[in-house]
Amino acid sequence: MRCLALAAALVAFVALADSDLGATLPDNARQVGEHRYKSPSDWEGTLKFYKKVYSPSTYRTVINQPGVKAIHIPNPSGKGEWLGLNIYEANEEVRIYVVPTEGFSGKDKKSKPKK
């Protein structure tokens, strides 16, 4: 019963979150460019959010040096118009980039990837 309540709370949490191209974004993420967002949390807070949304077993570290960190989270379902998320920290800011599928223009939300 406890697991069922936890699963329902998680589904409700994800359903209320913002999204871009089908990728879930943290609440209050501020758009700073096309498919680019500033996280409202620090690095640890942002990863804590995403660990609740997407399985950490798929995360790939891109870079981990003093002052710069980056990970890639692939789209686990393959649905939507996004390949994955790039989350990075530099200059004490955490940014999120929603990587569109190849050929997605981003200009028209109804447009399909080009073949």
Secondary structure, DSSP 8 states (H G I E B T S, - for coil): -HHHHHHHHHHHHHHHSEEETTEEE-TT-EEEETTEEE-SS-HHHHHHHHHHHS-GGG-EEEEEETTEEEEEEE-SS--SSEEEEEEEEETTEEEEEEEE-TT--SSSTT-----
